[in-house]
Amino acid sequence: MALRRPQGTHDVIPSLVPVIVRDVTLLESLVFFARRRPHGSLVALLRDNADFRRLFCASALSLTGDWFTFVALSSFVYRHTGSAGWTALLFAVNSLPGVVLLPLIGPLTDRFDRQRLRIACDLGAIIPVAGLLVAFHTRSVPLALGCLAGLSIAAAIASPIPEAALPNLVTSRELPLAQTALGSLYSAGLLVGAGLGGVWSRRHGVPRRPSSSTVRPSLSPHSSS
């Protein structure tokens, strides 16, 4: 089956709207929880605890960048294939590493030094990020999916480390608020990162006709047998 030219990059973005609405509700819950703690507000915790502040800001920036990249990559894949199947495959590649590696992540973080493991994952992620730049330049969808798989594996290993390190950074009284704040960053990163990624994709994503050098019909999930 021949690949068709997509009508626009904005068709991918509406699927994220229900998730974003849900996450706005979670952020409102965080604000309400923080206001109920007059002697332990999130602002005071960030102001007085430099270690937690650095961890919080770094995690917020990382998650925002992850969602920005994912939305821009979704637009890139759909724009160059015109296939909903390839876009669905992108979601699978982004999610499956965390599911498959879940039984191994706990023992791995307990066996090795968490700080070194996190640094190793972040440094290792440089390679697939550079690969994404090459994929965007050469318009190679398979290369982009492979690089996303590498990023997903690194993120699956590194993502539990910040929360596991919290008891070493805050007091037992501050721990519930710190856990709630750190857990809310996924929602905040999705809200901000996906929104910025959608705006960027809408403004700078020019639809292009797929070519045989980008995706061969034999590799398409919708290609005829």
MODELLER restraints for C-alpha pairs under 7 A, 6 or more apart:
rsr = mdl.restraints
at = mdl.atoms
rsr.add(forms.Gaussian(group=physical.xy_distance, feature=features.Distance(at['CA:1:A'], at['CA:222:A']), mean=6.97, stdev=0.5))
rsr.add(forms.Gaussian(group=physical.xy_distance, feature=features.Distance(at['CA:1:A'], at['CA:223:A']), mean=4.95, stdev=0.5))
rsr.add(forms.Gaussian(group=physical.xy_distance, feature=features.Distance(at['CA:1:A'], at['CA:224:A']), mean=5.47, stdev=0.5))
rsr.add(forms.Gaussian(group=physical.xy_distance, feature=features.Distance(at['CA:2:A'], at['CA:217:A']), mean=6.76, stdev=0.5))
rsr.add(forms.Gaussian(group=physical.xy_distance, feature=features.Distance(at['CA:3:A'], at['CA:81:A']), mean=6.52, stdev=0.5))
rsr.add(forms.Gaussian(group=physical.xy_distance, feature=features.Distance(at['CA:3:A'], at['CA:82:A']), mean=6.34, stdev=0.5))
rsr.add(forms.Gaussian(group=physical.xy_distance, feature=features.Distance(at['CA:4:A'], at['CA:82:A']), mean=5.50, stdev=0.5))
rsr.add(forms.Gaussian(group=physical.xy_distance, feature=features.Distance(at['CA:5:A'], at['CA:82:A']), mean=5.24, stdev=0.5))
rsr.add(forms.Gaussian(group=physical.xy_distance, feature=features.Distance(at['CA:5:A'], at['CA:209:A']), mean=5.47, stdev=0.5))
rsr.add(forms.Gaussian(group=physical.xy_distance, feature=features.Distance(at['CA:5:A'], at['CA:210:A']), mean=6.82, stdev=0.5))
rsr.add(forms.Gaussian(group=physical.xy_distance, feature=features.Distance(at['CA:6:A'], at['CA:79:A']), mean=6.12, stdev=0.5))
rsr.add(forms.Gaussian(group=physical.xy_distance, feature=features.Distance(at['CA:6:A'], at['CA:82:A']), mean=4.57, stdev=0.5))
rsr.add(forms.Gaussian(group=physical.xy_distance, feature=features.Distance(at['CA:8:A'], at['CA:207:A']), mean=6.53, stdev=0.5))
rsr.add(forms.Gaussian(group=physical.xy_distance, feature=features.Distance(at['CA:9:A'], at['CA:75:A']), mean=5.54, stdev=0.5))
rsr.add(forms.Gaussian(group=physical.xy_distance, feature=features.Distance(at['CA:9:A'], at['CA:79:A']), mean=6.28, stdev=0.5))
rsr.add(forms.Gaussian(group=physical.xy_distance, feature=features.Distance(at['CA:9:A'], at['CA:202:A']), mean=6.53, stdev=0.5))
rsr.add(forms.Gaussian(group=physical.xy_distance, feature=features.Distance(at['CA:9:A'], at['CA:205:A']), mean=6.91, stdev=0.5))
rsr.add(forms.Gaussian(group=physical.xy_distance, feature=features.Distance(at['CA:10:A'], at['CA:202:A']), mean=6.47, stdev=0.5))
rsr.add(forms.Gaussian(group=physical.xy_distance, feature=features.Distance(at['CA:12:A'], at['CA:75:A']), mean=6.79, stdev=0.5))
rsr.add(forms.Gaussian(group=physical.xy_distance, feature=features.Distance(at['CA:13:A'], at['CA:198:A']), mean=6.55, stdev=0.5))
rsr.add(forms.Gaussian(group=physical.xy_distance, feature=features.Distance(at['CA:20:A'], at['CA:190:A']), mean=6.85, stdev=0.5))
rsr.add(forms.Gaussian(group=physical.xy_distance, feature=features.Distance(at['CA:20:A'], at['CA:191:A']), mean=5.70, stdev=0.5))
rsr.add(forms.Gaussian(group=physical.xy_distance, feature=features.Distance(at['CA:23:A'], at['CA:187:A']), mean=4.92, stdev=0.5))
rsr.add(forms.Gaussian(group=physical.xy_distance, feature=features.Distance(at['CA:27:A'], at['CA:184:A']), mean=6.39, stdev=0.5))
rsr.add(forms.Gaussian(group=physical.xy_distance, feature=features.Distance(at['CA:30:A'], at['CA:180:A']), mean=6.81, stdev=0.5))
rsr.add(forms.Gaussian(group=physical.xy_distance, feature=features.Distance(at['CA:30:A'], at['CA:181:A']), mean=6.91, stdev=0.5))
rsr.add(forms.Gaussian(group=physical.xy_distance, feature=features.Distance(at['CA:34:A'], at['CA:41:A']), mean=5.36, stdev=0.5))
rsr.add(forms.Gaussian(group=physical.xy_distance, feature=features.Distance(at['CA:34:A'], at['CA:42:A']), mean=6.00, stdev=0.5))
rsr.add(forms.Gaussian(group=physical.xy_distance, feature=features.Distance(at['CA:35:A'], at['CA:41:A']), mean=6.68, stdev=0.5))
rsr.add(forms.Gaussian(group=physical.xy_distance, feature=features.Distance(at['CA:40:A'], at['CA:174:A']), mean=6.84, stdev=0.5))
rsr.add(forms.Gaussian(group=physical.xy_distance, feature=features.Distance(at['CA:46:A'], at['CA:52:A']), mean=6.62, stdev=0.5))
rsr.add(forms.Gaussian(group=physical.xy_distance, feature=features.Distance(at['CA:46:A'], at['CA:53:A']), mean=4.89, stdev=0.5))
rsr.add(forms.Gaussian(group=physical.xy_distance, feature=features.Distance(at['CA:51:A'], at['CA:169:A']), mean=6.39, stdev=0.5))
rsr.add(forms.Gaussian(group=physical.xy_distance, feature=features.Distance(at['CA:52:A'], at['CA:169:A']), mean=6.15, stdev=0.5))
rsr.add(forms.Gaussian(group=physical.xy_distance, feature=features.Distance(at['CA:56:A'], at['CA:182:A']), mean=6.51, stdev=0.5))
rsr.add(forms.Gaussian(group=physical.xy_distance, feature=features.Distance(at['CA:60:A'], at['CA:185:A']), mean=5.75, stdev=0.5))
rsr.add(forms.Gaussian(group=physical.xy_distance, feature=features.Distance(at['CA:60:A'], at['CA:189:A']), mean=6.32, stdev=0.5))
rsr.add(forms.Gaussian(group=physical.xy_distance, feature=features.Distance(at['CA:63:A'], at['CA:186:A']), mean=6.39, stdev=0.5))
rsr.add(forms.Gaussian(group=physical.xy_distance, feature=features.Distance(at['CA:63:A'], at['CA:189:A']), mean=4.95, stdev=0.5))
rsr.add(forms.Gaussian(group=physical.xy_distance, feature=features.Distance(at['CA:64:A'], at['CA:189:A']), mean=4.05, stdev=0.5))
rsr.add(forms.Gaussian(group=physical.xy_distance, feature=features.Distance(at['CA:64:A'], at['CA:190:A']), mean=6.47, stdev=0.5))
rsr.add(forms.Gaussian(group=physical.xy_distance, feature=features.Distance(at['CA:64:A'], at['CA:192:A']), mean=6.33, stdev=0.5))
rsr.add(forms.Gaussian(group=physical.xy_distance, feature=features.Distance(at['CA:64:A'], at['CA:193:A']), mean=4.31, stdev=0.5))
rsr.add(forms.Gaussian(group=physical.xy_distance, feature=features.Distance(at['CA:65:A'], at['CA:193:A']), mean=6.09, stdev=0.5))
rsr.add(forms.Gaussian(group=physical.xy_distance, feature=features.Distance(at['CA:67:A'], at['CA:189:A']), mean=6.63, stdev=0.5))
rsr.add(forms.Gaussian(group=physical.xy_distance, feature=features.Distance(at['CA:67:A'], at['CA:190:A']), mean=5.71, stdev=0.5))
rsr.add(forms.Gaussian(group=physical.xy_distance, feature=features.Distance(at['CA:67:A'], at['CA:193:A']), mean=4.86, stdev=0.5))
rsr.add(forms.Gaussian(group=physical.xy_distance, feature=features.Distance(at['CA:67:A'], at['CA:194:A']), mean=5.17, stdev=0.5))
rsr.add(forms.Gaussian(group=physical.xy_distance, feature=features.Distance(at['CA:68:A'], at['CA:193:A']), mean=4.35, stdev=0.5))
rsr.add(forms.Gaussian(group=physical.xy_distance, feature=features.Distance(at['CA:68:A'], at['CA:194:A']), mean=5.09, stdev=0.5))
rsr.add(forms.Gaussian(group=physical.xy_distance, feature=features.Distance(at['CA:68:A'], at['CA:196:A']), mean=6.31, stdev=0.5))
rsr.add(forms.Gaussian(group=physical.xy_distance, feature=features.Distance(at['CA:68:A'], at['CA:197:A']), mean=4.37, stdev=0.5))
rsr.add(forms.Gaussian(group=physical.xy_distance, feature=features.Distance(at['CA:69:A'], at['CA:197:A']), mean=6.83, stdev=0.5))
rsr.add(forms.Gaussian(group=physical.xy_distance, feature=features.Distance(at['CA:71:A'], at['CA:194:A']), mean=5.90, stdev=0.5))
rsr.add(forms.Gaussian(group=physical.xy_distance, feature=features.Distance(at['CA:71:A'], at['CA:197:A']), mean=5.37, stdev=0.5))
rsr.add(forms.Gaussian(group=physical.xy_distance, feature=features.Distance(at['CA:71:A'], at['CA:198:A']), mean=6.31, stdev=0.5))
rsr.add(forms.Gaussian(group=physical.xy_distance, feature=features.Distance(at['CA:72:A'], at['CA:197:A']), mean=5.42, stdev=0.5))
rsr.add(forms.Gaussian(group=physical.xy_distance, feature=features.Distance(at['CA:72:A'], at['CA:198:A']), mean=6.90, stdev=0.5))
rsr.add(forms.Gaussian(group=physical.xy_distance, feature=features.Distance(at['CA:72:A'], at['CA:201:A']), mean=5.73, stdev=0.5))
rsr.add(forms.Gaussian(group=physical.xy_distance, feature=features.Distance(at['CA:74:A'], at['CA:87:A']), mean=6.22, stdev=0.5))
rsr.add(forms.Gaussian(group=physical.xy_distance, feature=features.Distance(at['CA:75:A'], at['CA:201:A']), mean=6.43, stdev=0.5))
rsr.add(forms.Gaussian(group=physical.xy_distance, feature=features.Distance(at['CA:77:A'], at['CA:86:A']), mean=6.91, stdev=0.5))
rsr.add(forms.Gaussian(group=physical.xy_distance, feature=features.Distance(at['CA:77:A'], at['CA:87:A']), mean=6.28, stdev=0.5))
rsr.add(forms.Gaussian(group=physical.xy_distance, feature=features.Distance(at['CA:77:A'], at['CA:141:A']), mean=6.07, stdev=0.5))
rsr.add(forms.Gaussian(group=physical.xy_distance, feature=features.Distance(at['CA:78:A'], at['CA:84:A']), mean=6.96, stdev=0.5))
rsr.add(forms.Gaussian(group=physical.xy_distance, feature=features.Distance(at['CA:78:A'], at['CA:87:A']), mean=6.00, stdev=0.5))
rsr.add(forms.Gaussian(group=physical.xy_distance, feature=features.Distance(at['CA:79:A'], at['CA:207:A']), mean=5.54, stdev=0.5))
rsr.add(forms.Gaussian(group=physical.xy_distance, feature=features.Distance(at['CA:79:A'], at['CA:208:A']), mean=6.30, stdev=0.5))
rsr.add(forms.Gaussian(group=physical.xy_distance, feature=features.Distance(at['CA:80:A'], at['CA:208:A']), mean=6.17, stdev=0.5))
rsr.add(forms.Gaussian(group=physical.xy_distance, feature=features.Distance(at['CA:80:A'], at['CA:209:A']), mean=6.52, stdev=0.5))
rsr.add(forms.Gaussian(group=physical.xy_distance, feature=features.Distance(at['CA:80:A'], at['CA:210:A']), mean=4.89, stdev=0.5))
rsr.add(forms.Gaussian(group=physical.xy_distance, feature=features.Distance(at['CA:81:A'], at['CA:210:A']), mean=5.50, stdev=0.5))
rsr.add(forms.Gaussian(group=physical.xy_distance, feature=features.Distance(at['CA:81:A'], at['CA:215:A']), mean=6.86, stdev=0.5))
rsr.add(forms.Gaussian(group=physical.xy_distance, feature=features.Distance(at['CA:85:A'], at['CA:221:A']), mean=5.68, stdev=0.5))
rsr.add(forms.Gaussian(group=physical.xy_distance, feature=features.Distance(at['CA:85:A'], at['CA:222:A']), mean=6.67, stdev=0.5))
rsr.add(forms.Gaussian(group=physical.xy_distance, feature=features.Distance(at['CA:86:A'], at['CA:221:A']), mean=6.65, stdev=0.5))
rsr.add(forms.Gaussian(group=physical.xy_distance, feature=features.Distance(at['CA:90:A'], at['CA:145:A']), mean=6.56, stdev=0.5))
rsr.add(forms.Gaussian(group=physical.xy_distance, feature=features.Distance(at['CA:93:A'], at['CA:148:A']), mean=6.98, stdev=0.5))
rsr.add(forms.Gaussian(group=physical.xy_distance, feature=features.Distance(at['CA:93:A'], at['CA:149:A']), mean=5.63, stdev=0.5))
rsr.add(forms.Gaussian(group=physical.xy_distance, feature=features.Distance(at['CA:94:A'], at['CA:148:A']), mean=6.57, stdev=0.5))
rsr.add(forms.Gaussian(group=physical.xy_distance, feature=features.Distance(at['CA:94:A'], at['CA:149:A']), mean=6.33, stdev=0.5))
rsr.add(forms.Gaussian(group=physical.xy_distance, feature=features.Distance(at['CA:94:A'], at['CA:152:A']), mean=5.63, stdev=0.5))
rsr.add(forms.Gaussian(group=physical.xy_distance, feature=features.Distance(at['CA:97:A'], at['CA:152:A']), mean=6.10, stdev=0.5))
rsr.add(forms.Gaussian(group=physical.xy_distance, feature=features.Distance(at['CA:97:A'], at['CA:153:A']), mean=5.45, stdev=0.5))
rsr.add(forms.Gaussian(group=physical.xy_distance, feature=features.Distance(at['CA:97:A'], at['CA:156:A']), mean=6.66, stdev=0.5))
rsr.add(forms.Gaussian(group=physical.xy_distance, feature=features.Distance(at['CA:98:A'], at['CA:153:A']), mean=6.89, stdev=0.5))
rsr.add(forms.Gaussian(group=physical.xy_distance, feature=features.Distance(at['CA:98:A'], at['CA:156:A']), mean=4.87, stdev=0.5))
rsr.add(forms.Gaussian(group=physical.xy_distance, feature=features.Distance(at['CA:105:A'], at['CA:157:A']), mean=5.82, stdev=0.5))
rsr.add(forms.Gaussian(group=physical.xy_distance, feature=features.Distance(at['CA:114:A'], at['CA:161:A']), mean=6.38, stdev=0.5))
rsr.add(forms.Gaussian(group=physical.xy_distance, feature=features.Distance(at['CA:118:A'], at['CA:158:A']), mean=5.35, stdev=0.5))
rsr.add(forms.Gaussian(group=physical.xy_distance, feature=features.Distance(at['CA:121:A'], at['CA:154:A']), mean=5.28, stdev=0.5))
rsr.add(forms.Gaussian(group=physical.xy_distance, feature=features.Distance(at['CA:121:A'], at['CA:158:A']), mean=6.26, stdev=0.5))
rsr.add(forms.Gaussian(group=physical.xy_distance, feature=features.Distance(at['CA:125:A'], at['CA:151:A']), mean=5.78, stdev=0.5))
rsr.add(forms.Gaussian(group=physical.xy_distance, feature=features.Distance(at['CA:125:A'], at['CA:154:A']), mean=6.40, stdev=0.5))
rsr.add(forms.Gaussian(group=physical.xy_distance, feature=features.Distance(at['CA:128:A'], at['CA:147:A']), mean=4.54, stdev=0.5))
rsr.add(forms.Gaussian(group=physical.xy_distance, feature=features.Distance(at['CA:128:A'], at['CA:148:A']), mean=7.00, stdev=0.5))
rsr.add(forms.Gaussian(group=physical.xy_distance, feature=features.Distance(at['CA:128:A'], at['CA:150:A']), mean=5.97, stdev=0.5))
rsr.add(forms.Gaussian(group=physical.xy_distance, feature=features.Distance(at['CA:128:A'], at['CA:151:A']), mean=6.24, stdev=0.5))
rsr.add(forms.Gaussian(group=physical.xy_distance, feature=features.Distance(at['CA:129:A'], at['CA:147:A']), mean=6.92, stdev=0.5))
rsr.add(forms.Gaussian(group=physical.xy_distance, feature=features.Distance(at['CA:131:A'], at['CA:147:A']), mean=6.00, stdev=0.5))
rsr.add(forms.Gaussian(group=physical.xy_distance, feature=features.Distance(at['CA:132:A'], at['CA:144:A']), mean=5.47, stdev=0.5))
rsr.add(forms.Gaussian(group=physical.xy_distance, feature=features.Distance(at['CA:132:A'], at['CA:147:A']), mean=6.08, stdev=0.5))
rsr.add(forms.Gaussian(group=physical.xy_distance, feature=features.Distance(at['CA:135:A'], at['CA:141:A']), mean=6.81, stdev=0.5))
rsr.add(forms.Gaussian(group=physical.xy_distance, feature=features.Distance(at['CA:135:A'], at['CA:143:A']), mean=5.68, stdev=0.5))
rsr.add(forms.Gaussian(group=physical.xy_distance, feature=features.Distance(at['CA:135:A'], at['CA:144:A']), mean=5.36, stdev=0.5))
rsr.add(forms.Gaussian(group=physical.xy_distance, feature=features.Distance(at['CA:139:A'], at['CA:214:A']), mean=5.89, stdev=0.5))
rsr.add(forms.Gaussian(group=physical.xy_distance, feature=features.Distance(at['CA:140:A'], at['CA:214:A']), mean=5.09, stdev=0.5))
rsr.add(forms.Gaussian(group=physical.xy_distance, feature=features.Distance(at['CA:141:A'], at['CA:214:A']), mean=6.43, stdev=0.5))
rsr.add(forms.Gaussian(group=physical.xy_distance, feature=features.Distance(at['CA:141:A'], at['CA:215:A']), mean=6.60, stdev=0.5))
rsr.add(forms.Gaussian(group=physical.xy_distance, feature=features.Distance(at['CA:163:A'], at['CA:179:A']), mean=6.84, stdev=0.5))
rsr.add(forms.Gaussian(group=physical.xy_distance, feature=features.Distance(at['CA:167:A'], at['CA:175:A']), mean=6.72, stdev=0.5))
rsr.add(forms.Gaussian(group=physical.xy_distance, feature=features.Distance(at['CA:217:A'], at['CA:223:A']), mean=5.93, stdev=0.5))
